[in-house]
Amino acid sequence: MEMSIGKFKGQPIEAMPTAYIAWCLSQDHFRFKNWPLVEEMLKVLRSRLADADSLHAELRVETMPKKRRRPEPRWAARKRERMEKRLHKMTALLRRQVNPDDVSDLI
């Protein structure tokens, strides 16, 4: 049976990594919508778990994976922009207090 959705769409379930199969089976919405796929994944997973040596070889990680940097959330970007505007206003206010004739921030 082929995977009908997701990262491995169109590929046979037998070719999918064990970790991905386990992740799919842990997702409630996936189990609710794709029960025939779930049954097939369980069969594949059962056969893989029976062969502990090959499962051990597949799941073993030899090198540390790269750390993924998550993009800045929108709320954090908006907060940063507000703080920058506030800093600009405060700097201009301090400049005017030191030199009342300085209106460079208004130009």
ABEGO torsion letter per residue (X at the ends): XBBABEAABGBBAAABBAAAAAAAAABAAAAAABAAAAAAAAAAAAAAAABAAAAAAAABBABBBBBBBBBBBAAAAAAAAAAAAAAAAAAAAAAAAABAABAAAAX
